[in-house]
Every structure is written in structure tokens, then in C-alpha cells.
């Protein structure tokens, strides 16, 4: 499965600070749980990538109209 592949998998995502000063992204789908820990700087980089991807997606959607 790639980034552009559709899926029927339902997953939940939680994002929160940890007690150790990091940021955890916790993804769960069925019986699968994936905790991913990041430093604050790494979390900011991920946030920037999400914003950039959302902006690109909006521009692509406008072109398709």
C-alpha cells in the first residue's frame, strides 16, 4: 500500500506530550497500536510537513474544479 492507495482501514490517532518532555503520536487500528515518540523539534517538523501537504492538497483540489 502506498501513499496514494485508498484503504478501508479505520484508525484512531492521538497526539499528546509525554511526561518525559517529548511528543507521542499514537495510532491504533483494531488490535494494532503504534506509539511513536518524537522530540519537540521533530514534532514541529512533522507539523510543518502536515501544513505543507494540506496546502498542496488544497491547491490540487482547486485545479481539478
Buried (B, 14 or more C-beta within 10 A) or exposed (E): EEEEEEEEEEEEEEBEEEEEEEBBBBBBEEEEEEEEEBEEEEBEEBEEEEEEEEEEEEEEEEEEE
